[in-house]
Amino acid sequence: MPCNTPPPPTLDIPQEMDVVNDVIIYEEVDGEIIEILDNDDSDLSFELHTDAVFCCNFNHTGELAVSGGQDEKAHVWCTTTGDLKFSCDGHTDSVVNASFNHDSSYVATAGMDGLVQVWNVETGTKEWDFETTEVTWMQWHPSSNLLFAGVNDGNCWKWSVPDGAICDVFPTHGVGTSCGHIFADGTKCAVGYADGTLKIWDINTSSVIGSVKDHTENVTCVISSHDGNLLATGSEDGSAKLVNPRNWRVLCTWGFPSNEEKETVESIGFFKSHPFIAVGTSGGVLSIFDATTHQQRVTVNVELPVVKLICSETSPTVYVASGYEIQSYDARSGQIEKKWIGHHLSILDITLSPNGEQLMSASDDFTCKIFTTT
């Protein structure tokens, strides 16, 4: 537990600090004593959750947010005041995914209980639901009211909501699905599976276009480049791969040696402004690769595990959630640009506002916070 009283000298922590007007909190993390500045750089803190917050997202204007967590609830709230618009009840286990559709007329929530619900944002009323097994990922179509979700039995679902006219399944091959991604043009869906398989499904026909099995363990993350010409994947086998989705050729494999017993690629992203790929690992490594030459450009040790990274769409900046803080780095040089603090327990999710001017974080400390990026 955090303690504002300095620990005894036997913990080998400096007794004098060159910090003025800061409260130092000491906390034990994985057997090590670390220090946390008790500052809060956030513009707003949303504090209606009563347990860890697992997910958060902005709507398309950035004026509303949705957050979901271990308290079996999701909340829709105003990002400028923190006022609650409405709560999404009905889940009987943790809410692990929550997001708005393309025009923010609907918001979907998905839980470990297998329940997927869709709510009318204007009225706050539930308009659709579906029960399946534990949901591992969920994403809206970029321009229509099609909702996609993968579940732990390996099936992936496609629904038209709230009318329910379409209810198709991308059938499992016998293993669970762990991540999914809808291409920017809305025509294809890439899905990663627990056995290391990557498949691309045709969204219109719900049929497999192709697949590749080059990872040896669970695929943890998958994303396409903005033009759809490349796919990047990360895995529990400690590698990231660059794939050509037209011919299923694996163009490159990047490994991440670590002192850890097991290294996992936790998050991966493409930049829009530069031909770079960012990769974050459980060993606290941020790496930047050139998508054209496949060469590694930058390696940064961020010390604590990378939970999630987000690449800016307008600059070579990458935002990294690690431990209690968010950091931004210049992908060209690896130099840290800025960091934001305010949480007292680990950050579990971050997202960037549509205009790139705000970051939102969800944390184990029961709060969501909004920070200004500039």
Secondary structure, DSSP 8 states (H G I E B T S, - for coil): --BSS---GGG---S----SS--EEEEEETTEEEEEE-----SEEE---SS-EEEEEE-TTSSEEEEEETTS-EEEEETTT--EEEEE---SS-EEEEEE-TTSSEEEEEETTSEEEEEETTT--EEEEEE-S-EEEEEE-SSSSEEEEEETTS-EEEEETTT---EEEE--SSS-EEEEEE-TTSSEEEEEETTSEEEEEETTTTEEEEEEE--SS-EEEEEE-TTSS-EEEEETTSEEEEEETTTTEEEEEEE---SSSS--EEEEEE-SSSSEEEEEETTSEEEEEETTT--EEEEEE-SS-EEEEEE-SSSSEEEEEETTEEEEEETTT--EEEEE---SS-EEEEEE-TTSSEEEEEETTS-EEEEE--
